[in-house]
Protein backbone atom coordinates (compact mmCIF):
# COMPACT_ATOMS: atom_id res chain seq x y z
CA UNK A 1 0.00 0.00 0.00
CA UNK A 2 2.88 2.37 0.72
CA UNK A 3 6.15 3.30 -0.96
CA UNK A 4 9.15 4.98 0.72
CA UNK A 5 8.72 8.13 -1.40
CA UNK A 6 5.00 8.56 -0.65
CA UNK A 7 3.63 11.68 1.00
CA UNK A 8 0.97 10.15 3.24
CA UNK A 9 -1.96 12.14 4.59
CA UNK A 10 -3.85 10.42 7.42
CA UNK A 11 -7.55 10.96 8.14
CA UNK A 12 -7.53 11.47 11.93
CA UNK A 13 -10.93 11.53 13.62
CA UNK A 14 -9.75 11.04 17.20
CA UNK A 15 -11.40 7.62 17.44
CA UNK A 16 -9.59 4.36 18.19
CA UNK A 17 -9.10 3.34 14.53
CA UNK A 18 -7.48 6.54 13.32
CA UNK A 19 -5.33 6.88 16.46
CA UNK A 20 -4.09 3.30 15.95
CA UNK A 21 -3.50 3.97 12.25
CA UNK A 22 -1.45 7.13 12.80
CA UNK A 23 0.47 5.58 15.70
CA UNK A 24 1.61 2.67 13.54
CA UNK A 25 2.32 4.79 10.46
CA UNK A 26 4.59 6.92 12.64
CA UNK A 27 6.54 3.74 13.48
CA UNK A 28 6.75 2.80 9.79
CA UNK A 29 7.80 6.33 8.81
CA UNK A 30 10.53 6.46 11.46
CA UNK A 31 12.02 3.18 10.19
CA UNK A 32 11.89 4.12 6.50
CA UNK A 33 15.00 5.85 5.16
CA UNK A 34 14.47 9.35 3.78
CA UNK A 35 10.67 9.11 4.05
CA UNK A 36 8.45 12.19 4.08
CA UNK A 37 6.80 13.47 7.23
CA UNK A 38 3.22 12.39 7.87
CA UNK A 39 0.36 14.90 7.76
CA UNK A 40 -2.98 14.50 9.56
CA UNK A 41 -6.35 15.94 8.55
CA UNK A 42 -9.31 16.12 10.93
CA UNK A 43 -12.75 16.97 9.56
CA UNK A 44 -15.03 19.06 11.77
CA UNK A 45 -18.58 18.09 10.80
CA UNK A 46 -20.09 20.63 13.19
CA UNK A 47 -21.88 18.33 15.66
CA UNK A 48 -21.28 20.44 18.77
CA UNK A 49 -19.79 18.54 21.71
CA UNK A 50 -19.13 15.36 19.68
CA UNK A 51 -16.76 17.16 17.31
CA UNK A 52 -15.16 19.36 19.96
CA UNK A 53 -14.06 16.37 22.04
CA UNK A 54 -12.77 14.37 19.04
CA UNK A 55 -10.83 17.33 17.65
CA UNK A 56 -9.27 18.01 21.04
CA UNK A 57 -8.02 14.40 21.23
CA UNK A 58 -6.68 14.55 17.66
CA UNK A 59 -4.86 17.83 18.41
CA UNK A 60 -3.32 16.38 21.56
CA UNK A 61 -2.04 13.27 19.73
CA UNK A 62 -0.50 15.33 16.92
CA UNK A 63 1.13 17.75 19.36
CA UNK A 64 2.71 14.90 21.32
CA UNK A 65 4.08 13.28 18.15
CA UNK A 66 4.88 16.55 16.34
CA UNK A 67 2.61 15.75 13.38
CA UNK A 68 1.47 18.52 11.03
CA UNK A 69 -2.27 18.76 11.62
CA UNK A 70 -5.04 20.44 9.61
CA UNK A 71 -8.65 20.87 10.77
CA UNK A 72 -11.19 21.42 7.98
CA UNK A 73 -14.86 22.15 8.66
CA UNK A 74 -18.08 21.34 6.81
CA UNK A 75 -19.13 24.94 7.44
CA UNK A 76 -16.16 26.41 5.57
CA UNK A 77 -16.19 23.94 2.67
CA UNK A 78 -19.85 23.02 2.18
CA UNK A 79 -21.37 26.21 3.58
CA UNK A 80 -23.30 24.42 6.32
CA UNK A 81 -22.43 22.34 9.37
CA UNK A 82 -24.03 18.89 9.61
CA UNK A 83 -26.32 20.16 12.37
CA UNK A 84 -27.46 22.99 10.07
CA UNK A 85 -28.00 20.56 7.19
CA UNK A 86 -30.21 18.33 9.34
CA UNK A 87 -32.18 21.32 10.65
CA UNK A 88 -32.72 22.46 7.07
CA UNK A 89 -33.94 19.12 5.72
CA UNK A 90 -36.07 18.07 8.70
CA UNK A 91 -39.63 17.20 7.63
CA UNK A 92 -38.55 17.05 3.98
CA UNK A 93 -39.80 13.72 2.61
CA UNK A 94 -37.06 13.69 -0.06
CA UNK A 95 -34.21 14.10 2.42
CA UNK A 96 -31.69 11.43 3.33
CA UNK A 97 -30.24 10.36 6.68
CA UNK A 98 -27.46 12.41 8.26
CA UNK A 99 -24.94 9.65 7.45
CA UNK A 100 -25.59 10.06 3.71
CA UNK A 101 -24.67 13.72 3.83
CA UNK A 102 -21.81 13.28 6.26
CA UNK A 103 -20.01 10.47 4.42
CA UNK A 104 -20.19 12.21 1.03
CA UNK A 105 -19.05 15.63 2.27
CA UNK A 106 -16.29 14.17 4.45
CA UNK A 107 -14.92 12.09 1.56
CA UNK A 108 -14.78 15.15 -0.71
CA UNK A 109 -13.06 17.29 1.93
CA UNK A 110 -10.44 14.64 2.73
CA UNK A 111 -9.68 14.04 -0.94
CA UNK A 112 -9.51 17.72 -1.90
CA UNK A 113 -7.25 18.68 0.99
CA UNK A 114 -5.01 15.68 0.52
CA UNK A 115 -4.59 16.86 -3.09
CA UNK A 116 -3.81 20.41 -1.96
CA UNK A 117 -1.15 19.09 0.40
CA UNK A 118 0.48 17.10 -2.42
CA UNK A 119 -0.38 13.68 -0.99
CA UNK A 120 0.28 10.54 -3.00
CA UNK A 121 -1.68 8.39 -0.51
CA UNK A 122 -4.65 9.08 1.75
CA UNK A 123 -4.63 6.60 4.66
CA UNK A 124 -8.00 5.75 6.21
CA UNK A 125 -8.68 3.81 9.42
CA UNK A 126 -11.31 1.38 8.10
CA UNK A 127 -10.83 -1.94 9.87
CA UNK A 128 -11.81 -5.55 9.07
CA UNK A 129 -15.19 -5.15 10.80
CA UNK A 130 -15.94 -2.03 8.74
CA UNK A 131 -15.17 -3.84 5.48
CA UNK A 132 -17.27 -6.89 6.44
CA UNK A 133 -20.17 -4.67 7.50
CA UNK A 134 -20.07 -2.53 4.32
CA UNK A 135 -19.78 -5.56 2.03
CA UNK A 136 -22.78 -7.29 3.61
CA UNK A 137 -24.79 -4.07 3.52
CA UNK A 138 -24.03 -3.58 -0.19
CA UNK A 139 -25.07 -7.19 -0.87
CA UNK A 140 -28.41 -6.54 0.85
CA UNK A 141 -28.91 -3.40 -1.26
CA UNK A 142 -27.67 -5.17 -4.44
CA UNK A 143 -25.04 -2.49 -5.03
CA UNK A 144 -22.97 -4.66 -7.34
CA UNK A 145 -21.11 -1.88 -9.13
CA UNK A 146 -20.29 -0.19 -5.83
CA UNK A 147 -18.76 -3.43 -4.52
CA UNK A 148 -16.48 -3.48 -7.57
CA UNK A 149 -15.53 0.16 -7.12
CA UNK A 150 -14.50 -0.56 -3.51
CA UNK A 151 -11.84 -3.12 -4.49
CA UNK A 152 -8.97 -1.83 -2.30
CA UNK A 153 -6.03 -3.33 -4.23
CA UNK A 154 -7.02 -2.13 -7.70
CA UNK A 155 -4.63 -0.50 -10.12
CA UNK A 156 -5.57 3.15 -10.46
CA UNK A 157 -6.84 4.54 -13.74
CA UNK A 158 -4.67 7.42 -14.94
CA UNK A 159 -7.77 9.44 -15.86
CA UNK A 160 -9.15 9.18 -12.33
CA UNK A 161 -5.86 9.88 -10.56
CA UNK A 162 -6.22 13.51 -11.70
CA UNK A 163 -9.28 13.80 -9.42
CA UNK A 164 -8.61 11.38 -6.57
CA UNK A 165 -5.72 10.71 -4.21
CA UNK A 166 -5.10 6.96 -3.88
CA UNK A 167 -6.78 5.66 -0.71
CA UNK A 168 -5.09 2.97 1.39
CA UNK A 169 -6.48 0.96 4.31
CA UNK A 170 -3.60 -0.41 6.41
CA UNK A 171 -5.97 -1.74 9.12
CA UNK A 172 -8.28 -3.62 6.76
CA UNK A 173 -7.30 -7.06 8.10
CA UNK A 174 -7.54 -6.10 11.80
CA UNK A 175 -10.85 -6.71 13.66
CA UNK A 176 -12.34 -3.79 15.53
CA UNK A 177 -12.14 -5.50 18.93
CA UNK A 178 -8.38 -6.06 18.50
CA UNK A 179 -7.89 -2.36 17.71
CA UNK A 180 -9.81 -1.46 20.86
CA UNK A 181 -7.60 -3.84 22.84
CA UNK A 182 -4.50 -2.21 21.31
CA UNK A 183 -5.35 1.41 22.20
CA UNK A 184 -6.35 0.41 25.73
CA UNK A 185 -3.15 -1.60 26.16
CA UNK A 186 -1.14 1.43 24.99
CA UNK A 187 -3.24 3.67 27.25
CA UNK A 188 -3.98 6.09 24.40
CA UNK A 189 -6.65 8.73 24.76
CA UNK A 190 -9.38 8.31 22.13
CA UNK A 191 -13.02 9.21 21.62
CA UNK A 192 -15.02 6.02 22.32
CA UNK A 193 -18.54 6.90 21.14
CA UNK A 194 -20.32 6.74 17.79
CA UNK A 195 -21.74 9.85 16.15
CA UNK A 196 -25.08 10.81 17.76
CA UNK A 197 -26.79 10.78 14.36
CA UNK A 198 -25.70 7.19 13.76
CA UNK A 199 -27.17 6.26 17.13
CA UNK A 200 -30.45 8.05 16.40
CA UNK A 201 -31.21 7.27 12.73
CA UNK A 202 -32.69 3.85 11.79
CA UNK A 203 -29.93 3.04 9.29
CA UNK A 204 -29.40 -0.50 8.00
CA UNK A 205 -25.67 -0.40 8.80
CA UNK A 206 -26.38 -0.67 12.54
CA UNK A 207 -28.49 -3.79 12.10
CA UNK A 208 -25.88 -5.40 9.85
CA UNK A 209 -23.20 -4.77 12.47
CA UNK A 210 -25.39 -6.25 15.20
CA UNK A 211 -25.91 -9.34 13.02
CA UNK A 212 -22.14 -9.73 12.51
CA UNK A 213 -21.49 -9.43 16.26
CA UNK A 214 -24.12 -12.07 17.02
CA UNK A 215 -22.81 -14.42 14.35
CA UNK A 216 -19.22 -14.04 15.62
CA UNK A 217 -20.25 -15.66 18.89
CA UNK A 218 -20.98 -18.88 16.99
CA UNK A 219 -18.49 -18.46 14.12
CA UNK A 220 -15.55 -16.25 15.13
CA UNK A 221 -14.13 -16.34 11.59
CA UNK A 222 -17.20 -14.67 10.00
CA UNK A 223 -15.55 -11.25 9.56
CA UNK A 224 -12.54 -12.78 7.80
CA UNK A 225 -14.83 -14.85 5.56
CA UNK A 226 -16.82 -11.78 4.59
CA UNK A 227 -13.67 -9.74 3.97
CA UNK A 228 -11.98 -12.42 1.84
CA UNK A 229 -15.21 -12.89 -0.13
CA UNK A 230 -15.30 -9.13 -0.66
CA UNK A 231 -11.72 -9.12 -1.99
CA UNK A 232 -12.43 -11.90 -4.49
CA UNK A 233 -15.81 -10.64 -5.65
CA UNK A 234 -14.86 -6.95 -5.84
CA UNK A 235 -11.75 -7.81 -7.89
CA UNK A 236 -13.83 -9.81 -10.38
CA UNK A 237 -16.42 -7.05 -10.72
CA UNK A 238 -13.86 -4.26 -10.98
CA UNK A 239 -11.83 -5.82 -13.77
CA UNK A 240 -14.76 -7.34 -15.69
CA UNK A 241 -17.56 -4.79 -15.54
CA UNK A 242 -18.65 -3.60 -18.97
CA UNK A 243 -19.24 0.08 -18.29
CA UNK A 244 -15.84 1.65 -17.66
CA UNK A 245 -16.70 5.15 -18.94
CA UNK A 246 -18.07 7.94 -16.79
CA UNK A 247 -19.64 11.38 -17.07
CA UNK A 248 -18.25 14.52 -15.48
CA UNK A 249 -20.36 16.48 -13.03
CA UNK A 250 -21.96 19.49 -14.67
CA UNK A 251 -21.30 21.59 -11.57
CA UNK A 252 -17.80 20.68 -10.27
CA UNK A 253 -16.25 18.56 -13.05
CA UNK A 254 -15.63 15.50 -10.88
CA UNK A 255 -16.55 12.03 -12.19
CA UNK A 256 -20.27 11.40 -11.66
CA UNK A 257 -20.81 7.86 -12.95
CA UNK A 258 -23.70 7.92 -15.41
CA UNK A 259 -25.40 10.94 -13.82
CA UNK A 260 -25.23 14.65 -14.63
CA UNK A 261 -24.30 15.58 -11.06
CA UNK A 262 -21.88 13.87 -8.67
CA UNK A 263 -23.31 12.86 -5.28
CA UNK A 264 -21.62 15.81 -3.54
CA UNK A 265 -23.21 18.40 -5.84
CA UNK A 266 -26.55 16.58 -5.79
CA UNK A 267 -26.63 16.86 -1.99
CA UNK A 268 -25.51 20.49 -2.16
CA UNK A 269 -28.45 21.24 -4.46
CA UNK A 270 -30.83 19.69 -1.89
CA UNK A 271 -29.61 22.12 0.76
CA UNK A 272 -29.64 25.25 -1.38
CA UNK A 273 -32.72 27.53 -1.65
Steps between C-alpha positions, in 0.01 A plus 500: 500500500788737572827593332800668668457815288128543575363812665234347724207699635311328783130554572502551879160506669618451858335158524681174575549398134662820379715534814624142449559567130705816555692345790614209284571712192727713718695182584521406131605853402773513765649172373487594131811673366447850362120476527278808503335628815142392564214751489166460680163644399204518738156585363272709721145403403349754739321270747560711811649310794566182297737680263660720765610201708629300200694796361656568839625139519634515143682828575654355815628189317654706219663742744658215696637338183580827319273420204386777265126524559223668299139543616246555221133573568178419315395860563797647313497253210134408451348819640307321774587292805340155524271627776386783270446257212279277715303799631446614142378166365287395798144413393608485135375167363774497233785541748752233591645393835778705658752224419435541126592866512786456743680219316482674161614842624776354718637292211514806273672714764762235580576440133517868404726596789724200453542618139578855613766368736663301218414158643566186299304285749203569726502252791163415655432306821237257368548168677402139420162540673425812294577319174290195596210722606510714182529197271200327658299822491576549129396139432166565672450814289624323182763768441707283269686778321582669830653176631728495195595864545603428861766244402787629719794350307401620153739663258406865466373639172717788380190702408362474853829570677464863386194529728567258785789433736562125533332370817669231710361299792788363710263367771269312264598156634476596870169439686351792687520329840876444457549870421308590815721262698810663347415862589400400853820299543701803383290724726426742215233764536227458237136590449300181570148588382322484165358811336166596661329497160609141440353407837172679427424422133352158406776419250553146371873510580429473874289188456761339275768563762281352773448191282877461449565530875237236576631265233859538627397338827427178310749542213794721601642491146193667341665842456801347324271293276301807403815704438669232287177453303491876447858501367429222250162626384595869481811414295292300251241776466756779474703344221207348308220755515391619157441868568840657563414850372363779715343844472639814659289696745340801336566710810850409630655288222562194717408153369128437553446146371211506254330802659517871419593593857742329739357399839669795674341759270166318505492528880612863483206575270262345757622743765497813286192728473 
